[in-house]
Amino acid sequence: MAFPVAKAMSKAGHEVHAGVSLYSNYLEWSRYVSKYYRHEPLEPGTDEAFPTIQKWIEDHPEIDTIQPVGEASARFVAKHDAYLSSKAQIISPGKNIVDLVYDKSRMFEICESIGTPVANFKAIGNMKELEEAIPEIGYPFILKPSKVDAYIFNEKALIIRTKQDLDRLFPEWPEIHPELIIQRYVTGPRHSIIYSAHKGHLLGAIEVCAARTHINNGTGNTTYGITVKPNKKLKSSTEKIVRSLGYSSTGCIQYIVDPITGEITFMELNPRISLARIAEAAGLNHSKLGLSIAHNEPIKIPSDPWDLKLGVQYVWTKGELDLLLKLIKNNDISKSEFCTRLRQSLADLFVSHHAIFDLTDPLPAVGVYANKLIKMINPKIAH
């Protein structure tokens, strides 16, 4: 998400500093980044990066704005809100809202109270509570983190269809999670509402259907998405949530939509910039909107915040290729299916906006794919 943010900020006349870690995807090579520093990964439950980030801020008093661009960084910034907000304006809806929406069981309860559709769920804290909840929820169900930004046995969420799946995929309670959510599984693609809002009023919103993700079961990050005509129920639900929270900043609300039955369930709210490349291409300039909101600049409420471009396509090719290589290596797909999906991914390259690659800023993508090539040849010298 950082690449289009850096570009938008730089083109607006701002000097961009980037904190990069192991997962930076060569952001530091971007022409739109003036300065960068390396910090430890923002792993859940750790605080190792704070001294490095603090020193950079203290050494650069000209920094007037801080923007988190991922879930881990959004949680980190909220945790250190007292210090960071004393040094710069933060592009965020605020610590209270960040803490609220990352407590998924509380967020689900709020959605229920305002009439947002949420599939039947229950918060659980151990294996005994899970066993007691299964008859109420029923198979198939999904297990997802409630409070901690961490994987469950190497997955963002577990789809459990049978008792055999449960025994195989969830053999014991993961200690890092004090609470999980068990929820009735609704099938269908993920629909993300990317928006900017000011004091509970939408400034711009676009609906993105994630046709493919980097995990084969449909969870994970979007590898191919397209902006679609807003679903009336999703529009209403989004407006209710934004209004009830008095939301001011950029954000993303995700839903699952069953294409056959039309059933909808709220999935989560990410209190940060998301799918920035496709949003900017669709006409939602939420990088600069987030900046204006953070600095209390005058904001004009549009008559129709949903009036943005449809049919705008987005790809994250690296994620797509990583998935396909993993699937064929593990014999999870046939060679013919691999070739079909690879052809589609390559065809999408020519009609889509890219997560990393930008014709005006090619070096980060060169770094990413050169590193992958080197890793294939000699894993010891790649990073």
C-alpha positions in Angstrom: 0.0 0.0 0.0 3.0 2.3 0.5 3.9 2.8 -3.1 0.9 4.9 -4.3 0.8 6.7 -1.0 4.5 7.8 -1.4 3.7 8.8 -5.0 0.7 10.8 -4.2 2.4 12.6 -1.3 5.5 13.4 -3.3 3.5 14.7 -6.2 1.6 16.9 -3.8 4.9 18.5 -2.9 5.8 16.6 0.3 9.1 15.0 1.2 8.5 11.4 2.0 10.4 9.4 4.6 9.9 5.7 4.7 10.4 3.2 7.5 11.2 -0.2 5.8 11.7 -3.6 7.2 12.0 -7.2 5.9 8.6 -6.7 4.1 9.3 -3.4 2.3 9.3 -4.8 -1.2 12.1 -2.3 -2.1 10.1 0.7 -1.2 13.4 2.4 -0.4 14.2 2.3 -4.2 11.2 4.4 -5.1 11.9 7.7 -6.7 9.1 9.2 -4.6 10.9 8.4 -1.3 13.4 11.1 -0.3 14.8 9.3 2.8 14.4 5.9 4.4 15.5 4.0 7.5 15.4 0.3 8.4 13.6 -1.0 11.5 12.8 -4.3 13.0 9.6 -6.1 11.7 6.4 -4.9 13.5 5.5 -8.4 14.8 2.5 -8.9 17.0 3.2 -8.4 20.7 6.7 -7.0 20.1 8.1 -3.5 20.4 11.6 -3.9 19.0 11.1 -1.3 16.3 10.1 1.5 18.6 13.6 2.8 19.6 14.7 2.9 15.9 11.5 4.8 14.8 11.7 7.1 17.8 15.3 8.0 17.0 14.4 8.8 13.4 11.6 11.1 14.4 13.8 12.9 17.0 16.6 13.3 14.4 14.1 14.7 11.8 11.9 17.4 13.5 10.7 18.5 10.1 8.4 15.4 10.0 4.9 16.7 10.4 2.8 13.7 9.4 2.9 10.0 10.1 0.9 7.5 8.1 0.7 3.7 8.9 0.1 1.7 5.8 -0.4 -1.9 7.1 -2.3 -3.6 9.9 0.8 -4.1 12.0 1.9 -0.5 11.6 -1.7 0.8 12.4 -1.7 -1.2 15.6 1.9 0.0 16.4 1.0 3.7 15.9 -2.1 3.3 18.0 -0.1 1.7 20.8 2.4 4.6 20.8 -0.2 7.3 20.1 0.7 9.5 23.0 4.3 9.9 21.9 3.8 10.0 18.1 0.9 12.4 18.2 3.1 14.8 20.2 5.5 14.9 17.3 3.3 14.9 14.2 -0.2 14.6 12.9 -1.2 11.0 12.4 -3.3 9.9 9.4 -5.6 7.7 11.4 -9.2 7.7 12.7 -7.7 7.8 16.3 -6.5 5.3 18.9 -9.9 4.6 20.3 -11.4 3.6 16.9 -8.3 1.6 16.0 -8.4 -0.3 19.2 -12.2 -0.9 18.8 -12.2 -2.2 15.2 -9.2 -4.5 15.8 -11.3 -6.1 18.6 -13.4 -8.1 16.1 -15.9 -9.4 18.6 -16.8 -5.9 19.8 -17.0 -4.7 16.2 -19.3 -7.5 15.3 -21.6 -6.6 18.2 -21.7 -3.0 17.1 -22.6 -4.1 13.5 -25.4 -6.2 15.0 -26.7 -3.2 17.0 -26.9 -0.9 13.9 -28.4 -3.4 11.6 -25.3 -4.4 9.6 -25.5 -8.0 8.4 -23.2 -10.3 10.3 -23.2 -14.1 10.0 -23.8 -15.9 13.3 -20.6 -15.8 15.5 -19.3 -16.4 18.9 -16.1 -15.3 20.7 -14.2 -18.2 22.3 -11.1 -18.5 24.4 -10.2 -22.2 24.6 -10.8 -25.6 23.1 -13.7 -26.3 25.5 -15.5 -23.2 24.4 -14.9 -24.1 20.8 -16.5 -27.5 21.3 -19.5 -25.9 23.0 -19.9 -23.3 20.2 -19.8 -25.7 17.2 -23.4 -27.1 17.6 -24.7 -23.5 17.8 -22.7 -22.3 14.7 -22.7 -25.5 12.7 -20.4 -26.7 9.9 -18.9 -25.2 7.8 -17.5 -22.4 9.9 -14.5 -20.1 9.9 -12.0 -19.5 12.7 -10.4 -16.0 12.7 -8.3 -13.9 15.1 -10.3 -11.6 17.4 -7.7 -9.4 19.0 -4.2 -10.3 17.9 -2.7 -9.6 14.5 -1.2 -13.0 14.0 -1.7 -16.1 11.9 -3.5 -19.2 13.0 -1.2 -22.1 12.1 0.3 -20.1 9.2 -3.2 -19.0 7.9 -5.0 -15.7 8.3 -8.2 -17.7 8.9 -9.2 -21.3 9.0 -12.1 -22.6 7.0 -13.4 -25.7 8.8 -15.9 -27.8 6.8 -15.9 -31.0 8.7 -14.8 -32.6 12.0 -11.9 -34.1 10.1 -10.9 -30.6 9.0 -11.0 -29.4 12.6 -8.8 -32.2 13.8 -6.3 -31.7 11.0 -6.2 -27.9 10.8 -6.7 -26.9 14.5 -5.1 -29.6 16.6 -4.6 -27.3 19.7 -5.3 -23.8 20.9 -2.6 -21.3 19.6 -1.1 -19.6 22.7 -0.6 -16.3 20.9 -4.4 -15.8 20.6 -6.3 -15.0 23.8 -9.5 -15.1 21.8 -10.7 -16.3 18.5 -14.0 -15.9 16.6 -16.0 -18.9 15.3 -18.4 -17.8 12.6 -20.8 -19.5 10.2 -18.9 -19.6 6.9 -20.5 -17.6 4.0 -19.1 -18.5 0.6 -18.3 -15.9 -2.0 -15.8 -13.3 -3.1 -14.7 -10.5 -0.7 -16.0 -7.0 -1.5 -14.0 -4.1 -0.1 -15.4 -0.7 0.3 -12.4 1.7 0.1 -13.4 5.1 1.6 -12.4 8.4 3.1 -14.7 10.0 5.6 -14.9 13.2 7.8 -16.8 13.2 11.0 -19.0 10.3 10.0 -19.7 11.6 6.4 -18.3 9.9 3.3 -16.0 11.9 1.1 -15.5 9.2 -1.4 -16.1 5.4 -1.6 -15.5 2.7 -4.2 -16.4 -1.0 -4.1 -13.7 -3.5 -5.1 -14.5 -7.2 -5.8 -11.5 -9.4 -5.0 -11.8 -12.1 -7.7 -8.5 -13.7 -6.6 -6.3 -13.7 -3.4 -2.8 -14.9 -2.5 -4.3 -17.8 -0.5 -6.2 -20.4 -2.5 -9.2 -20.6 -0.2 -10.1 -16.9 -0.8 -8.7 -15.5 2.4 -5.5 -13.4 2.2 -4.6 -10.3 0.2 -6.1 -9.4 -3.1 -4.2 -10.4 -6.2 -6.8 -9.4 -8.7 -9.6 -6.9 -8.0 -12.0 -4.8 -10.0 -14.2 -1.8 -9.1 -17.9 -2.7 -9.4 -21.2 -1.0 -9.2 -21.9 -0.4 -5.4 -24.2 -3.0 -3.9 -27.1 -1.2 -2.3 -26.9 -3.2 1.0 -23.1 -2.6 1.2 -23.6 1.1 0.6 -26.2 1.3 3.4 -24.1 -0.8 5.8 -20.9 1.2 5.1 -22.7 4.5 5.7 -24.2 3.2 9.0 -20.8 2.1 10.3 -19.0 5.3 9.3 -21.7 7.4 10.8 -22.0 5.4 14.0 -18.2 5.6 14.6 -18.0 9.3 13.7 -15.2 8.1 11.4 -12.6 10.7 10.2 -9.8 9.3 8.0 -9.2 6.7 5.3 -10.4 3.2 5.8 -11.6 -0.1 4.3 -14.7 -2.2 5.2 -14.7 -5.7 3.9 -17.7 -8.0 3.3 -18.4 -11.4 1.9 -21.1 -11.6 -0.7 -22.6 -14.9 -1.8 -23.1 -14.5 -5.6 -25.9 -17.1 -5.7 -28.0 -16.3 -2.6 -27.0 -12.6 -2.3 -26.3 -13.2 1.4 -23.9 -10.6 2.9 -21.8 -10.7 6.0 -19.5 -8.0 7.5 -16.0 -9.2 7.6 -13.8 -6.5 9.1 -12.9 -2.8 9.1 -9.3 -1.8 8.4 -8.7 1.7 9.9 -6.0 2.6 7.4 -5.3 3.1 3.7 -6.1 -0.1 1.7 -5.8 -1.0 -2.0 -4.5 2.5 -2.6 -3.4 1.9 -6.2 -6.9 0.9 -7.4 -8.6 3.5 -5.3 -6.5 6.3 -6.7 -7.0 5.0 -10.2 -10.8 5.0 -9.7 -10.7 8.7 -8.7 -10.6 8.4 -4.9 -7.6 10.5 -3.9 -7.6 9.3 -0.4 -3.9 9.7 0.2 -4.3 13.5 0.0 -7.8 13.3 1.7 -6.2 11.6 4.7 -3.6 14.3 4.9 -6.2 17.1 4.7 -8.3 15.4 7.4 -5.3 14.9 9.7 -4.3 18.6 9.4 -7.9 19.8 9.9 -8.0 21.5 6.5 -11.4 22.5 5.1 -13.3 19.5 3.7 -16.1 19.6 1.2 -18.7 16.9 1.5 -19.6 15.7 -2.1 -23.2 15.2 -3.1 -22.5 11.6 -4.2 -19.4 10.1 -2.7 -19.9 6.9 -4.6 -19.6 8.5 -8.1 -16.3 7.0 -9.0 -14.9 4.9 -11.9 -16.2 1.4 -12.5 -14.3 -1.5 -14.2 -10.8 -0.3 -12.9 -8.6 -3.4 -12.5 -5.8 -4.1 -10.1 -3.2 -6.9 -9.8 -0.6 -8.0 -7.3 1.3 -10.3 -9.6 4.0 -11.3 -7.1 1.3 -12.7 -4.8 -0.4 -14.5 -7.6 2.8 -16.1 -8.9 3.9 -17.1 -5.4 0.6 -18.9 -4.9 0.7 -20.7 -8.3 4.2 -21.9 -7.7 3.3 -23.2 -4.2 0.2 -25.0 -5.6 2.0 -26.7 -8.4 5.0 -27.6 -6.1 2.6 -29.3 -3.6 0.5 -31.0 -6.4 -2.6 -29.1 -5.3 -3.5 -28.2 -8.9 -3.0 -29.9 -12.2 -0.5 -28.7 -14.8 -3.3 -27.7 -17.1 -5.0 -25.6 -14.4 -1.6 -24.1 -13.5 -1.1 -23.0 -17.2 -4.7 -21.6 -17.4 -4.3 -19.5 -14.3 -0.8 -18.4 -15.3 -2.1 -17.2 -18.7 -4.9 -15.3 -17.0 -2.5 -13.7 -14.6 -0.2 -12.6 -17.4 -3.1 -11.3 -19.5 -4.2 -9.2 -16.5 -0.8 -7.5 -16.5 -1.7 -5.4 -19.6 -5.0 -4.1 -18.5 -4.6 -3.5 -14.8 -2.9 -1.2 -12.3 -0.2 -2.9 -10.4 0.5 -3.1 -6.6 4.2 -2.5 -7.0 5.1 -1.7 -10.6 4.6 1.8 -11.9 6.0 3.0 -15.3 7.2 6.2 -13.6 8.8 4.3 -10.7 10.1 0.9 -12.0 13.0 0.2 -9.6 11.0 -1.3 -6.7 9.5 -3.9 -9.0 12.9 -4.6 -10.6 14.2 -5.2 -7.0 11.4 -7.6 -6.1 11.7 -9.8 -9.2 15.5 -9.7 -9.4 15.5 -10.9 -5.8 13.1 -13.7 -6.6 15.2 -14.8 -9.5 18.4 -14.7 -7.4 16.6 -16.8 -4.7 15.7 -19.4 -7.3 19.3 -19.6 -8.4 21.1 -19.2 -5.0 18.8 -18.8 -2.0 21.8 -18.0 0.3 22.5 -14.6 -1.3 18.9 -13.4 -1.6 17.1 -11.4 1.1 
